[in-house]
Amino acid sequence: MIVTVMDETDLIKEKLNIVDLIQEYLTLKKTGINFKANCPFHNEKTPSFIVSPERQIFKCFGCNKSGDIFTFLMEKEGMDFKEALEVLAKKAGVEIKQGNRLKVSGYKERLFEVNLKSQEFFHYILTKHSLGKKALEYLKGRGVEATSIETFGLGYAPNSWESLTSFLLKRGFKSGEITACGVAVASGSGGYDRFRGRITFPLIDGQGKLRGFSGRVLYAAEPKYINTPQTPIFDKSKFLFGMNLAKGEIRNKNEAILVEGEMDVILSHQAGFNNVVACKGTALTEGQIDLLKKYTENLSLCFDMDLAGDSASRRGIEMADKAGLNIKVIELSGGKDAAEVIKEDVKMWQSATTDAVPIYDYYLYSTAKRYDIKKPADFNMIGEELMPVW
């Protein structure tokens, strides 16, 4: 059914029940004619978030946020109205007539198009062109199968200054758009390719939008990984790699496994562990914590460094703890990361995830391994490390 912009919102509201939408994010309990839950927009112990199926609205009597299905999605997912309209229209089976679509941000849409065309270029080079042969061999050597290359849309950026830039310019994109979305770096002559000589990992959000790329060096260069910088459509602090593929399984299992890097996620999913996402580092941000809370309250961390001794990691864990997440730690022996363990023996990864320990127990075990409580100097070191945690 094709409708005009004048009646599309009303039709979507008729077809979608606000209770069904919000239950994708929260556990609602029936109370009389309404439903109640802890508010998803602020921390509370006593539920004050009410959903009215009769009026098709929500209202929190704690923080005073209220609205309809559009408002809820905009608040919960950080969308603008146009984005919420498109998502809900798809859910409702309503086709919005192209000529009447609301153009909230045509500029951002152009940047998304640049990213999509860049991904097509990178993926073609990796899978179809001789320039991608070494990158393809590297991925296969790491245990990445062809199906995973397709699923995650992996690619390769040729080791040249402007092959992608030239490709995009020929397809009608402006140099300012190409540099604004981060696939090229601005220079006096226009711009040069940011990810040259690197395997590319598309950074796709939970709504399926391609917001940027991560690039792993194939030739000798530093740093090993680079990412799309902050752009009008990408904010690393509010992004988790693999969430577009993992969110359903995170809800089903009511647990998210958080690893550091892209390869950890890819090999985990390849092995059937589909509730794994990566934060691209060890320091959790508020934005990433908010993303996780949309789908679960249970989080297992698997980082290849000592969390007890790392202050940046501790700060993120403290924020997650205060946000109500139940946190466990997955320990891997020998300094290996998840990708290495899975390639060596997937059963080791299964055991490690099953045997994850509560975060505060982990802190105690970690210091017990590194210090001798019988030595006064070590005892003081334990206190210096753990007192900030407690």
PyMOL commands that set and color helices and strands:
alter all, ss='L'
color gray80, all
select helices_A, chain A and resi 8-15+18-22+69-77+81-92+98-100+106-128+130-141+146-151+163-170+175-180+236-238+243-253+262-270+286-293+311-322+333-335+338-344+346-354+359-370+376-386
alter helices_A, ss='H'
color red, helices_A
select strands_A, chain A and resi 2-3+29-31+34-37+49-52+57-60+66-67+95-96+155-157+184-185+192-193+198-204+210-217+225-227+256-259+276-278+298-302+326-329+357-358
alter strands_A, ss='S'
color yellow, strands_A
deselect
rebuild
show_as cartoon
